């Protein structure tokens, strides 16, 4: 499994080992990991772009779960291309050479979000939109296409498309919660629009189901089930992490122009850090978005194992703020 030190990967380690799977995990910085807390997986810290070296290391394994990704949204087009696209291509080639039987890719539901159309209850049959103005989503879309096209008689490929993954260690803990405490996070149109989400343990359930599946060259949306109002979900998540819930709201019609204005300020002026609002964040969070998980139910036998309330309770139990 790649990306073992990330948010998704760290949760997957616990889930997969509890199911009895033996893991070889790639950590970016293995010296910083408490291996005992991760049920003693085998650690490999080689170069994921070294096709020959990686193919030798994974020789004899059954499955590659590729979670490693560049997540930075601002000023990172080159890194997104190199990590999310080119590295995925190299890992696929290593898997082919090593005789890997199954390749599970961690994609993102945002690759199907059309910035010019409605995005409610969308299915995998939707033609993927052009997303060149949104580098992160575009890079994930390109990588997914590489994965699906690589599937054949000997290498079974599956792409999972989770929608807005949440849980302990998510984007709220890494960024949005702190921004909310500093009054730098607010709503678009009061946050009153339907939104699909995916609790991390439900995503782990989807991965475990994928390991048992014979599906090949298939993509699957993964979510918590029916959508929820964005404001309701995010308010619950902020409260569970003991962060402030914002009252500020701006009209959605102003969001993209404001984001462009902010981006230009950070691009042309000597300003520190990242801009507080960018167009891709508006694309990801400011609009109604819901997905259908019927295909995952039919082909993977996937069912969300946690309700939203149960997930929030788990976060509250682990929060010491």
Steps between C-alpha positions, in 0.01 A plus 500: 500500500629843407416811700507314830595811698206701365152547636339223296799265512542514877137400553522229235795337679290438809199384300690261273712346772188443712363301206809281504682643198880515498622842389810652349461875545681790339558789738642835391682533832508156669722621785214721618246216519414308813487162335357328808188714469450367149498126581856449375466523123816450299644840405664591169623852431649466152433722199150443362615632163775238477315250283765230519560535874131509585414206275762290679367603843139412424583172327283228653236735640137474392362854511623859474285765671616838373405780742806726469413838349586867492212683669621861493257710298689826462794565269583132463418407139842344439496300824145380430600381155818330619346329805141431405548417132858401419558311824173309455616404152830370640332303779266342247798394288673357808184308585478360148862383509456347845193300403269680743147359475298802614560877504268719710533873441380768741341755269265787591133564426592855397628372166135465388386841627402714203567870573240598239215264583289333765675248722229313686480121538759454227603150392821353363352499149536879485764618253779661698515878454804698396656637819818671382418806711501280811847339512438258788177353361649495151806308617287243681284457191805441281636246747171312518493465122849351508387249763185392318678469166769282662251231595522176305477123540789489747465835682160581646456877554246681717471872569316619810354850496429606860306822545642747755673259737473592866617361832774552754797661324298630202511843334306645793773396743777600259366834382133598519461467876787735570366741238158491666654577840671802342174615335648427156247237393139562403208379295398549140128580472467405867620148415146387429547255215517120472844344526634144494756400761703190584605407853846346502381170649241467224780548247697226677196277463494573126867404468439173682207425269712585196758242602231233466368628168554368148423839346756621249555840338218640712455816704273533804365799690522446875301706752309486827174449310240775451643854484476746787487879507859622485456736795346231718784257429783750539350646818482152650858430397633826644316443829630143522855636473421782746551770238292818459202486268505807274212741449650686204349430157556646154284460189620220275492743207786690663706195594682436173578869422624543857714188470653624173571839659666329797706271276628800302603671823707201607638454149623853441564635851758381756238347730582214736333162520211388283199712400197447727272435203574350157282400207556128544383516860187680380453227239536226763294644785271784391248318280239226533660161438367151554589159360322169461657195664265255331777355283720441807206330670431279198855404402696527826223420748596828667285644776606786729600333826482818710227761525604863505406528866713198589795648313466830683495320836825321408662836423378650828649206692841556342504880528707651779473875440 
